[in-house]
Amino acid sequence: MSAQRPLDIRHNSAASRFEATVDGQLCVASYHVVNGVMRMHHTEVPAALEGQGIAGQLVRAALVYAAANALKVEPRCSYVRAYMRRHPETHVLLPNGFRI
């Protein structure tokens, strides 16, 4: 894995996603908020950019936003679920009874 480059991550609330443009390509972590729960359902990084830590930075930004806004997080995307498994400190964001 190469060193992570700092990203300019934007919260595009109108599109319900966190996004960054890297080398002219859009990378996203998408969600929907339902009853105080951020349901993270899709993370996408173009194949040419995989392995650079971009998805992890997008997910981290989304989780920081959720925590700051008192939202719980349902990791419906397999990448988000794997990220949260690797970062036990994020488990406080899970809704009661939600298992990863």
Helices and strands as residue ranges (DSSP letters): E 10-12, G 13-15, E 17-22, E 25-34, E 37-44, G 47-49, H 54-68, E 72-75, H 78-86, G 88-93
